[in-house]
Amino acid sequence: MRVGIIGGGLMGREAASAFGRWFVLQDSPVQAELTAVCDLQESLVDWFRQIPTVKLLTRDHAELLRSPDVDVVYVAVPHNLHERLYLDGLAAGKDLLAEKPFGIDLAAARSIAAACAESGRFVRCSSEFPFLPGAQRAIQRAQSGKLGRLLEVRSGFWHSSDLDPDKPVNWKRQNRSCGEIGVMGDLGMHTVHIPFRLGWKPTRVYAQLQKIYTERPDGKGGRAPCDTWDNAMLHTEAVVDGQEVPVRYEMKRLAPGETNTWFFEALGTEGGVRFSTKEPKTLWVFERGKEQVWQRYDLGHQTAFPTITGGIFEAGFPDCFLQMWAAYAAERAGALGTRFGCVRIEEAVQSHELFAAALESHRSKKAVALA
Ligand SMILES: NC(=O)c1ccc[n+]([C@@H]2O[C@H](COP(=O)([O-])OP(=O)(O)OC[C@H]3O[C@@H](n4cnc5c(N)ncnc54)[C@H](O)[C@@H]3O)[C@@H](O)[C@H]2O)c1
């Protein structure tokens, strides 16, 4: 699988790191290498020169898309550019790992989905945290039937650096480049991936959205508007086994003390499971017995795609990002088997349906039904 990266910023370089250590995967059905990179910034393009497999460095994404040495494009650019660049990639006959939120809004997501269907290319969307060992174990527990009747679910992603009012504005803080959905577009896909895959899709949403700092330093001595939603709490219902179950999605840029905390929790009448990156080695499991006991499992490096890393060692962000790419490559090759896969096109569109309904709910101060 020969990959081209369009957008060599924070995530483009993270992806390069995954391909750079692909050899740590044991028995991967696919070999992957980074062959081409496109970014507008010369300094970033230069950074990629140290990678020996990269044959093409360019500032023009059309040139990258013409390359016969690229099978798959990973597009990690601001949200206002998703639709155009994804469509260009598909039209050029490339497969795609799209960065979230899969278009700046619902209309863009639907247009991308239509282009995917027409092109027949293999397309998935990025969301890596479910590939952490603790998250994988939580998913297995939720699927095991050991929770009994589902009582409630919480899925969230919290950041805290925006608590600093002097943090300069960037494209993720402005509607025109991040999208009107704001923090939901930034963090939301990470929260819906597991519940959606488990079939716990929202039928109704009541949203609480907050804008906290409405302007920030522009980084050039002045001030700039910061008009995106900062924090979002989506109170939804899903129908599970014929019963309505509360599923709460939390996306926050201002969550005191939470640098990058992703969590998933499902509670039922017979059992429960809880995992958070705050305690990356810990899986909490509840089993109803004579007494009420939460058991704490100490985790190692058991990943869906085994690696050479010792089983007792800790897994972190670069590990789950590599696992996500391994899942993408395996599924593209028809070799995913029963393993957990990347976000599907229809799930990405459904996430946008949820976020659009959340905007409507916040406007009307009412719960909004979803199809
Ligand atoms: N999966 C995750 O955990 C995660 C984390 C952060 C961001 N993201 C997503 O990744 C995407 C990029 O975010 P980022 O944090 O890497 O942003 P970034 O600002 O660090 O990088 C974006 C890069 O795109 C480049 N770019 C802009 N227009 C371009 C064009 N026309 N052609 C080529 N390059 C162009 C910019 O020069 C920049 O280097 C977004 O969709 C964001 O939501 C995902």
The ligand as an SDF file (V2000), in Angstrom:
LIG
                    3D

 44 48  0  0  0  0  0  0  0  0999 V2000
   -7.1940   11.9180   14.2570 N   0  0  0  0  0  0  0  0  0  0  0  0
   -6.8030   12.8070   15.1410 C   0  0  0  0  0  0  0  0  0  0  0  0
   -6.5270   12.4940   16.2900 O   0  0  0  0  0  0  0  0  0  0  0  0
   -6.6710   14.2310   14.7300 C   0  0  0  0  0  0  0  0  0  0  0  0
   -5.9890   15.1450   15.5410 C   0  0  0  0  0  0  0  0  0  0  0  0
   -5.8570   16.4680   15.1040 C   0  0  0  0  0  0  0  0  0  0  0  0
   -6.4130   16.8430   13.9000 C   0  0  0  0  0  0  0  0  0  0  0  0
   -7.0860   15.9370   13.1340 N   0  0  0  0  0  0  0  0  0  0  0  0
   -7.6870   16.3150   11.8330 C   0  0  0  0  0  0  0  0  0  0  0  0
   -6.6350   16.3110   10.8810 O   0  0  0  0  0  0  0  0  0  0  0  0
   -6.8610   17.3500    9.9160 C   0  0  0  0  0  0  0  0  0  0  0  0
   -5.6500   18.2850    9.9410 C   0  0  0  0  0  0  0  0  0  0  0  0
   -5.4440   18.7580   11.2520 O   0  0  0  0  0  0  0  0  0  0  0  0
   -3.9830   19.0960   11.7840 P   0  0  0  0  0  0  0  0  0  0  0  0
   -4.0990   19.2300   13.2680 O   0  0  0  0  0  0  0  0  0  0  0  0
   -2.9830   18.1480   11.2140 O   0  0  0  0  0  0  0  0  0  0  0  0
   -3.8150   20.5470   11.1420 O   0  0  0  0  0  0  0  0  0  0  0  0
   -2.4610   21.3550   10.8170 P   0  0  0  0  0  0  0  0  0  0  0  0
   -2.8900   22.7660   10.7050 O   0  0  0  0  0  0  0  0  0  0  0  0
   -1.3920   20.9840   11.7790 O   0  0  0  0  0  0  0  0  0  0  0  0
   -2.0540   20.7670    9.4030 O   0  0  0  0  0  0  0  0  0  0  0  0
   -2.7830   21.0270    8.2270 C   0  0  0  0  0  0  0  0  0  0  0  0
   -1.7930   21.1460    7.0940 C   0  0  0  0  0  0  0  0  0  0  0  0
   -2.4980   21.2330    5.8560 O   0  0  0  0  0  0  0  0  0  0  0  0
   -1.7160   22.0360    5.0210 C   0  0  0  0  0  0  0  0  0  0  0  0
   -2.5310   22.4840    3.8890 N   0  0  0  0  0  0  0  0  0  0  0  0
   -3.4970   23.4340    3.8770 C   0  0  0  0  0  0  0  0  0  0  0  0
   -4.0160   23.5330    2.6310 N   0  0  0  0  0  0  0  0  0  0  0  0
   -3.3810   22.6290    1.8600 C   0  0  0  0  0  0  0  0  0  0  0  0
   -3.4560   22.2630    0.4850 C   0  0  0  0  0  0  0  0  0  0  0  0
   -4.3100   22.8630   -0.3500 N   0  0  0  0  0  0  0  0  0  0  0  0
   -2.6350   21.3080    0.0250 N   0  0  0  0  0  0  0  0  0  0  0  0
   -1.7590   20.7090    0.8450 C   0  0  0  0  0  0  0  0  0  0  0  0
   -1.6440   21.0100    2.1580 N   0  0  0  0  0  0  0  0  0  0  0  0
   -2.4270   21.9590    2.6490 C   0  0  0  0  0  0  0  0  0  0  0  0
   -1.2350   23.1590    5.9180 C   0  0  0  0  0  0  0  0  0  0  0  0
   -0.1200   23.8200    5.3710 O   0  0  0  0  0  0  0  0  0  0  0  0
   -0.9160   22.3820    7.2000 C   0  0  0  0  0  0  0  0  0  0  0  0
    0.4370   22.0030    7.2700 O   0  0  0  0  0  0  0  0  0  0  0  0
   -8.1770   17.9990   10.3240 C   0  0  0  0  0  0  0  0  0  0  0  0
   -9.2220   17.4120    9.6000 O   0  0  0  0  0  0  0  0  0  0  0  0
   -8.3000   17.6990   11.7900 C   0  0  0  0  0  0  0  0  0  0  0  0
   -9.6310   17.6700   12.2630 O   0  0  0  0  0  0  0  0  0  0  0  0
   -7.2000   14.6450   13.5280 C   0  0  0  0  0  0  0  0  0  0  0  0
  1  2  1  0
  2  3  2  0
  2  4  1  0
  4  5  1  0
  4 44  2  0
  5  6  2  0
  6  7  1  0
  7  8  2  0
  8  9  1  0
  8 44  1  0
  9 10  1  0
  9 42  1  0
 10 11  1  0
 11 12  1  0
 11 40  1  0
 12 13  1  0
 13 14  1  0
 14 15  2  0
 14 16  1  0
 14 17  1  0
 17 18  1  0
 18 19  2  0
 18 20  1  0
 18 21  1  0
 21 22  1  0
 22 23  1  0
 23 24  1  0
 23 38  1  0
 24 25  1  0
 25 26  1  0
 25 36  1  0
 26 27  1  0
 26 35  1  0
 27 28  2  0
 28 29  1  0
 29 30  1  0
 29 35  2  0
 30 31  1  0
 30 32  2  0
 32 33  1  0
 33 34  2  0
 34 35  1  0
 36 37  1  0
 36 38  1  0
 38 39  1  0
 40 41  1  0
 40 42  1  0
 42 43  1  0
M  CHG  2   8   1  16  -1
M  END
$$$$
